[in-house]
Every structure is written in structure tokens, then in C-alpha cells.
Amino acid sequence: MLWYKIANKIVGKGFWALAFVALMVTDPAFIMNTRVDLGPFVLQNLLIALTIYCYQQSLEKISFYYFALSFVMMILGLANKINFLWFILSFLYVVVLYEHAFIVSICKRYYIRFSLVLAVFAGVLIAFMFFLIIPAALHFPIGGMSHVRLAQKILYVPRLYLDTFNGFNNYDIIFFKGLDTPSLVNVIELPCMFLWVFSMAYIRISKIHNTVYQYHIKPIQFFLMLFVIEFLFMLFTPHTRSPSHAMILWPLAHVLFILIIAAISQSFFKRRFLFLAKLAILIVVTSQCFADYQFDRAFKNDANSPNNLWTPAIYQLSNYVNAHINTFDNVMFADRGMSTPVFSLAKRNVDRIKMHEYWSLFTDSPDMRQCAGFVHPFFSKSDRENQQWLYKTYYQGKHNLIVMFANRGLTSNVKEGFLEFANIYHIRLSPIQTISDGDGNNIYMLFSATSSPVSTA
């Protein structure tokens, strides 16, 4: 609804706003990233939409309240996800570039409040930079692209963008294979940006003055500049590697596509171009619906989910935990990728505080160990001291449910590390059951873990 309201402001009510919504709601990149919440994307997109909406409202109503609220949304976005900084810096630059007169008028009218909001925002931003963003950049080398040469990165990031927005990457992450027929969104929407550049050149050369077209120029430039700057941040940030990073650009391509074809169809070649514009929208929406159909068909077939991280067997695991959690002191997940969905799927009466995930103490991956020291600063001691703390806190004299992957886990040698830990501290592991997917593949192993009240290690 927020994006629909934003579209109403920039293209007007009626066909174009509805066409924009149709492009959004059928987009496989939007649907799949929302469904599995990679990133997390849902909150990120909500906060981007709220920032732009508050900015629009502050422009329309000359409202300091909405102006200040847009800064609050940006801070919340950064707290949710570090690469939201790309959007913040790009958005602030574009606002100052195209709405400097508005900024000056707000500053003059509400000088003290304006200065206070700006000071608080700058202070919070600097605090995030020094206490979160810079340390995270230094301590999170997982999948980092810092070793990749710029020439390789220039080839990688555009490919990442294209494969994310046509649905290919999300399908590959979930099903370990590419989407048979990706959507045509990139084929049709991206050339429209070049069409706009060509039309601008045509207008300047021909010295044509068209009031309707002039009305659309500013919002197109605003969103195009926002798109380009965010893309450049993706290109030059060493850790850009994932579809969840590329989704910071969603739905700017849809916005620009609608803005550009609306501007041209309302200004020149009205009948012919309007027909072509509607045909282009129909083709994109149809291709996106077909990509959605391929996702839906694959999700309904359990055999298409060989990835431990994306398996329907998680529902069986969740059902077991929901039914038996009260019989255990703790539920300990011995690898990553399990606790978050089980936590989310837990029923209201389930004591979620019993769920814990400390697999990072058992892996032999140096990158993961470095991350563990950042996420859990108290893990700065020796392995023996860290594991003693874990045993005394969660295992000594306790009856726990242990959940681990039945076959190869997602983290290097974490299962072996946990079994060694259990052996050292004389934790007795009794098999409870093995959970399989619909194709008979063993996914999870459940154990009952008990230990004596006194440590023998």
C-alpha cells in the first residue's frame, strides 16, 4: 500500500499506479525474498518505502514532522541491516541535489529543531560507523569479495543484479539449480532507462518544450540518480556478494520503468506508444507470473529441496519442538540454519527462551571463529574456557534436546566439534528420531542429552 501511495504521487492515480503495483506483486524477486526473508528483506523494504513516503509528505505539506520521521526510518533501516547505509547516503545526496531549496526553507523555518534532528542523526550514524559497520567489515570475512580484483567485481555485480531480479538466483539458492525460464523484467525495464536518455537528447536537440514531459523529468532524474549511486555502492563495497544485497535496489527499476513510459506516452506518440507501453507491461507481468509458477511447482515437490537450509522438513522439526519442548531444559541447535525458522514457527505457548545456538564454538572455520568473536565478544578466551562456560551454563545437570543435521552440515566440521565437546564433558547422547523430507532424505537428527550435576572435565 505504501508503494501504491508513492506511485500515486509520482505518476498519478489510475492505470499507471495500478500497472506499477502489478509489476511489484508478481515480481518473483519480491515474492521469494519476502517468503524466505533473505536479508532480512521485508523490514528493509518497509523502511525504504516509509522513508520515501515521509519525504514525499514533508515536501507536499512542508511538514517538519514528516521530515524528521524520514530520518528515524533511516536509522531503523541501518539498525536492521548494515548495507542500508547505501540507501541512506544515496538518498541524502539525491534529496540535497534536487530539493536543496526545500531543505533551506525547512532549515529557516525550524532552525533549532532542524539542527537538533541533524545533530542526533549524524551522531547516531557516526556511532553506527565506529561501533558496528567498521568492526563488522573487519570481522566478517565470510564470502567477502575483498580479494577480487575490480575488473572481476565489475563483471560480477551486474550479473548479480540481473540474476537476482529475474528470479534466477533465488531459485538457485533454494533448489541448487537455475530457473528454467527467468522473467523478462531486465530485458524490458533496463533498456527503458536508455530510452529516456535518448528521448532527453531528442528533446534538447529538437528544442521541444513539452509541459507534460517537463513535469516528469524531476522524479525520473531523482530515482535514476538514486538507482545509479546505490549500484555504485554495490560495485565498490568489498562484501557485496548476495541477492539480499542487490535487493536494496528494489523496486527502483519498476519505478523508473513506469515513470519513463508514462512520461513518453503522455507527451509524444500518444496512441502508438501507449499501446507499446501496455504491451511491455503485459509481457513483464506475464513472464513474472510464469517464473512464480515455476517456484510454486518446485516448492510443491519435496524432491526439489535437497538444500538443508531450505527444506519442508523444517515443519516436522518445528512440530516436534513445539510438542516436546516442555520436557527439556533447553533446545540446543548444533549447526546454523535451524534455530531461526524453528523460533519463528513456534506456537504462542512455546517457551522460545529455551532455544539456543552456539555452533560457532565447534567449527574449525577460521572465518566463522572470527565472526563468533564479534557476535559473542565474551568468546575472546581460549576454546577450553569458552566450552567450560557453555557446559556449566546449558548442560551441567540439564536434560537437553540436541538438533543437528543428519548428513553434512552447513558449517565446517561443526558436528564433529560438538561430538568431541560432548565426549570431553561426558554428555550422554541418546538418539530420539531422524526427520526426513518427502523424498526419504534424512535431514535432521534429534538427541536427548543428559549430564551429571558436577563437571568431570
C-alpha positions in Angstrom: 0.0 0.0 0.0 2.9 2.4 0.8 4.4 1.9 -2.6 1.0 2.4 -4.2 0.6 5.7 -2.4 4.1 6.7 -3.5 3.2 5.8 -7.1 0.1 7.9 -6.9 2.2 10.9 -6.0 4.7 10.4 -8.8 2.6 9.1 -11.7 -0.9 9.9 -10.6 -3.9 7.7 -9.8 -5.3 5.3 -12.3 -3.7 3.0 -14.9 0.0 3.8 -14.2 -0.2 3.4 -10.5 -2.1 0.1 -10.9 0.5 -1.1 -13.5 3.3 -0.3 -11.0 1.5 -2.4 -8.3 1.0 -5.3 -10.8 4.7 -5.3 -11.6 5.6 -5.4 -7.9 3.2 -8.1 -6.7 4.1 -10.5 -9.5 7.8 -10.0 -9.2 9.5 -13.3 -8.2 12.4 -11.5 -6.6 9.9 -9.7 -4.3 7.8 -12.8 -3.6 10.7 -15.2 -2.9 12.7 -12.7 -0.9 9.6 -11.9 1.2 8.7 -15.6 1.6 12.1 -16.7 2.9 13.0 -13.2 4.1 16.6 -13.3 2.9 18.5 -10.3 4.2 16.1 -9.6 6.1 14.4 -8.0 3.1 10.8 -7.4 4.4 11.7 -4.9 7.0 14.3 -3.3 4.8 11.8 -2.7 2.0 9.2 -1.4 4.5 11.7 1.2 5.9 12.8 2.3 2.4 9.1 2.8 1.5 8.4 4.7 4.7 11.5 6.9 4.2 10.4 7.9 0.7 6.8 8.3 1.8 7.7 10.6 4.7 9.9 12.6 2.4 7.1 13.0 -0.1 4.7 14.0 2.7 7.2 16.6 4.0 7.5 18.1 0.5 3.8 18.2 -0.1 2.8 19.6 3.3 6.0 21.4 4.2 5.9 19.3 7.4 8.8 19.2 9.7 7.2 16.2 11.5 7.4 14.0 8.3 10.9 15.4 7.6 12.1 14.3 11.0 10.3 11.0 10.7 12.2 10.1 7.5 15.5 10.3 9.5 14.0 8.0 12.1 13.1 5.5 9.4 16.7 5.6 8.0 18.2 5.0 11.4 15.8 2.0 11.9 16.8 0.7 8.5 20.5 0.9 9.4 19.8 -0.9 12.7 18.1 -3.7 10.7 20.7 -4.1 8.0 24.2 -2.6 7.6 24.1 -2.2 3.9 21.0 0.1 4.3 23.8 2.7 4.5 23.9 2.5 0.7 20.4 3.8 0.5 20.9 6.4 3.3 23.9 8.0 1.6 22.4 7.8 -1.9 19.0 9.2 -0.7 20.5 12.1 1.2 22.7 13.1 -1.7 19.8 13.0 -4.2 17.5 14.9 -1.9 20.1 17.7 -1.4 20.8 17.7 -5.1 17.2 18.0 -6.3 15.4 19.6 -3.3 18.0 21.9 -1.8 15.5 24.8 -1.9 13.1 22.7 0.3 16.0 21.8 2.7 16.9 25.5 3.0 13.2 26.5 3.6 12.8 23.8 6.3 16.1 24.9 7.9 15.0 28.6 8.1 11.5 27.8 9.4 12.5 25.3 12.0 16.2 26.2 12.6 16.6 24.8 16.2 14.6 21.6 15.6 16.3 21.1 12.2 19.7 21.4 13.8 18.8 19.1 16.6 17.4 16.4 14.3 20.5 16.7 12.1 22.9 16.5 15.1 21.2 13.4 16.5 21.1 11.7 13.1 24.8 12.5 12.5 25.7 11.3 16.0 23.8 8.0 15.6 25.3 7.5 12.1 28.8 8.0 13.4 28.2 5.7 16.3 27.0 3.0 13.9 30.0 3.5 11.7 32.6 3.1 14.5 30.9 0.6 16.7 29.1 -1.6 14.2 29.9 -1.1 10.5 33.7 -0.8 10.6 34.1 -3.7 13.1 31.7 -5.8 11.2 33.6 -5.1 7.9 36.8 -6.2 9.6 35.5 -9.2 11.4 33.1 -10.7 8.8 35.2 -12.0 6.0 32.7 -14.8 5.1 32.1 -14.6 1.4 33.9 -11.3 1.3 35.0 -10.1 -2.2 38.0 -8.0 -0.9 40.4 -10.4 -2.6 38.6 -10.0 -6.0 40.1 -7.5 -8.5 38.0 -4.5 -9.5 37.7 -5.8 -13.1 36.2 -9.1 -11.8 33.9 -7.2 -9.5 32.7 -5.0 -12.4 31.6 -8.2 -14.1 30.2 -9.9 -11.0 27.9 -7.2 -9.6 25.9 -6.6 -12.8 25.5 -10.3 -13.2 24.3 -10.5 -9.5 21.8 -7.7 -10.2 20.4 -9.4 -13.3 20.1 -12.9 -11.9 18.6 -11.6 -8.7 15.8 -9.6 -10.3 14.8 -12.1 -12.9 14.4 -14.8 -10.2 17.3 -17.0 -11.2 19.5 -16.5 -8.1 16.7 -17.2 -5.6 15.8 -20.4 -7.3 19.4 -21.5 -7.4 19.8 -20.7 -3.6 16.8 -22.8 -2.7 16.8 -25.6 -5.2 20.5 -25.8 -6.2 19.7 -25.3 -9.9 18.9 -22.4 -12.2 15.4 -21.2 -13.1 14.4 -22.7 -16.4 12.7 -19.6 -17.7 13.7 -16.4 -15.9 11.4 -13.4 -16.1 11.9 -10.8 -18.8 12.0 -7.9 -16.4 15.6 -6.9 -17.1 15.2 -7.3 -20.9 12.4 -4.8 -21.0 12.9 -2.4 -18.0 16.6 -1.7 -18.1 16.5 -0.6 -21.8 13.8 2.0 -20.8 16.5 3.9 -18.9 18.5 4.3 -22.1 15.2 5.2 -23.9 14.8 8.0 -21.5 18.3 9.3 -22.1 17.6 9.1 -25.9 14.3 11.0 -25.5 16.1 13.7 -23.4 18.7 14.1 -26.1 16.0 14.3 -28.8 14.1 17.0 -26.9 17.3 19.1 -26.4 18.4 18.8 -30.0 14.9 19.5 -31.3 14.4 22.3 -28.8 10.9 20.9 -28.0 9.1 22.3 -25.0 6.5 19.9 -23.6 4.9 20.8 -20.3 3.8 17.2 -19.5 7.2 15.8 -20.2 8.9 18.5 -18.1 6.7 17.6 -15.2 8.1 14.0 -15.2 11.7 14.9 -15.7 12.5 15.7 -12.0 11.1 12.5 -10.5 12.8 10.4 -13.2 16.1 12.1 -12.5 15.6 11.7 -8.8 15.0 7.9 -8.9 17.5 7.3 -11.7 20.3 9.0 -9.7 19.2 7.0 -6.6 19.5 3.8 -8.6 22.9 4.6 -10.1 24.5 5.7 -6.8 23.2 2.7 -4.9 24.5 0.4 -7.7 27.9 2.1 -7.5 28.0 1.4 -3.7 27.3 -2.2 -4.5 30.1 -2.3 -7.0 32.8 -0.8 -4.8 31.8 -2.4 -1.4 34.1 -5.4 -0.9 31.5 -7.6 0.8 28.8 -7.3 -1.9 28.1 -10.9 -2.9 24.5 -11.9 -2.2 21.0 -11.4 -3.8 20.0 -9.9 -0.4 22.5 -7.1 -1.1 21.1 -6.5 -4.6 17.6 -6.2 -3.2 18.4 -2.8 -1.8 17.7 -1.6 -5.3 14.1 -3.0 -5.4 11.7 -1.7 -6.7 13.6 1.2 -8.3 13.7 -0.4 -11.8 9.9 -0.8 -11.7 9.5 2.8 -10.6 11.7 4.1 -13.4 10.1 1.9 -16.0 6.6 3.2 -15.2 7.8 6.8 -14.9 9.6 6.7 -18.2 6.9 5.0 -20.3 4.2 7.2 -18.6 6.2 10.4 -19.5 6.8 9.4 -23.1 3.3 8.0 -23.7 1.6 11.2 -22.2 3.9 13.5 -24.2 4.7 12.0 -27.6 3.3 9.4 -30.0 0.4 9.0 -27.6 -1.7 6.3 -29.2 1.1 4.2 -30.7 3.5 4.4 -27.7 0.7 3.9 -25.2 -0.1 0.6 -27.0 3.5 -0.5 -26.9 3.8 0.6 -23.2 0.8 -1.5 -22.2 2.2 -4.4 -24.2 5.6 -4.2 -22.5 3.9 -4.1 -19.1 1.8 -7.2 -20.0 4.9 -9.1 -21.2 6.8 -8.3 -18.0 3.9 -9.2 -15.7 3.2 -12.5 -17.7 6.9 -13.5 -17.6 7.0 -12.8 -13.9 3.8 -14.9 -13.3 5.4 -17.8 -15.2 8.6 -17.5 -13.1 6.3 -17.6 -10.0 4.6 -20.7 -11.3 8.0 -22.4 -11.6 8.8 -21.6 -8.0 5.4 -22.8 -6.8 5.7 -26.1 -8.8 9.1 -26.7 -7.3 8.0 -25.9 -3.7 5.2 -28.5 -4.0 7.7 -31.2 -4.9 9.8 -32.2 -1.8 12.4 -33.8 -4.1 13.3 -30.4 -5.4 14.5 -29.3 -1.9 17.9 -31.0 -1.4 19.3 -28.0 0.4 19.4 -28.4 4.2 18.8 -24.7 4.6 15.6 -24.7 2.6 13.7 -27.9 3.2 10.0 -28.6 4.0 11.3 -31.0 6.8 11.7 -27.9 8.9 8.0 -28.0 9.6 8.3 -31.5 11.1 11.2 -30.3 13.2 9.1 -27.4 14.4 6.2 -29.6 15.2 8.4 -31.9 17.3 9.9 -29.0 19.2 6.5 -27.4 19.8 5.1 -30.7 21.2 8.1 -31.7 23.4 9.9 -28.5 24.5 8.4 -28.6 28.0 10.1 -32.0 28.6 13.6 -30.4 28.1 15.6 -27.7 29.9 17.0 -26.4 26.6 16.9 -26.9 22.9 20.4 -26.7 21.5 21.0 -26.4 17.8 24.4 -27.8 16.8 24.6 -26.0 13.4 23.3 -22.8 11.8 20.2 -22.5 9.7 17.8 -24.3 12.1 17.1 -22.1 15.1 15.6 -19.0 13.3 12.8 -20.9 11.4 12.0 -23.1 14.4 11.9 -20.0 16.6 9.6 -18.3 14.1 7.3 -21.3 13.7 7.0 -21.8 17.4 3.4 -21.6 18.8 2.4 -18.9 21.3 2.7 -21.1 24.3 6.2 -22.4 23.4 9.0 -21.1 25.7 11.3 -19.7 23.0 13.9 -18.6 25.6 14.9 -22.3 25.8 16.2 -22.2 22.2 20.0 -21.6 21.8 22.5 -21.8 19.0 26.2 -21.9 19.9 27.6 -23.9 17.0 30.3 -21.2 16.4 32.2 -22.7 19.3 32.7 -26.0 17.5 33.6 -25.1 13.9 37.2 -25.2 12.6 36.5 -22.5 10.1 38.7 -19.5 10.9 36.3 -17.1 9.2 33.4 -18.4 11.4 35.6 -18.3 14.5 36.4 -14.6 13.8 32.7 -13.8 13.4 31.9 -15.6 16.6 34.3 -13.3 18.4 32.4 -10.3 17.0 28.9 -11.6 17.7 29.8 -13.0 21.1 32.6 -10.7 22.4 32.9 -12.8 25.6 34.2 -15.7 23.4 37.6 -14.0 23.4 39.0 -16.5 25.8 40.5 -19.9 24.9 38.4 -22.7 23.4 38.6 -24.7 26.7 37.3 -21.7 28.7 34.5 -21.0 26.2 33.4 -24.6 26.2 33.5 -24.7 30.0 31.2 -21.7 30.2 28.9 -23.4 27.7 28.8 -26.6 29.6 28.2 -25.0 33.0 25.5 -22.7 31.7 23.5 -25.0 29.5 24.5 -28.6 30.1 25.6 -29.3 33.6 22.7 -31.1 35.4 20.4 -30.4 32.5 18.3 -32.5 30.1 18.5 -31.0 26.7 17.2 -31.7 23.2 20.1 -31.6 20.6 19.3 -30.9 17.0 21.9 -31.5 14.3 21.9 -32.2 10.5 21.8 -35.9 9.7 24.4 -35.6 7.0 26.9 -32.9 6.1 26.1 -29.7 8.0 26.3 -26.1 6.7 29.4 -25.2 8.8 32.8 -26.8 8.5 33.2 -29.8 10.9 30.7 -28.4 13.4 29.1 -31.8 14.1 32.5 -33.3 14.8 33.4 -30.4 17.1 30.2 -30.8 19.1 30.6 -34.6 19.4 34.1 -34.1 20.7 32.7 -31.5 23.2 30.1 -34.0 24.4 32.8 -36.7 24.8 35.1 -34.4 26.9 32.3 -33.4 29.3 30.7 -36.8 29.4 27.4 -35.7 28.0 25.3 -38.7 27.2 23.6 -38.5 23.8 20.6 -40.8 23.2 19.0 -40.8 19.7 15.4 -39.8 19.7 14.5 -39.8 16.0 15.6 -38.8 12.5 13.5 -36.4 10.5 13.3 -37.0 6.7 11.9 -35.0 3.8 9.2 -36.2 1.4 11.8 -37.9 -0.8 13.2 -40.0 2.0 16.4 -38.0 2.6 17.5 -37.8 6.2 17.7 -34.1 7.2 17.7 -33.8 11.0 18.9 -36.0 13.9 17.4 -35.4 17.4 19.2 -36.5 20.5 18.4 -36.4 24.2 21.5 -35.0 26.1 22.0 -35.5 29.8 25.0 -34.9 32.1 25.8 -35.1 35.8 25.3 -32.1 38.0 29.1 -31.9 38.6 31.5 -31.4 35.8 34.0 -34.2 35.3 36.0 -32.3 32.6 
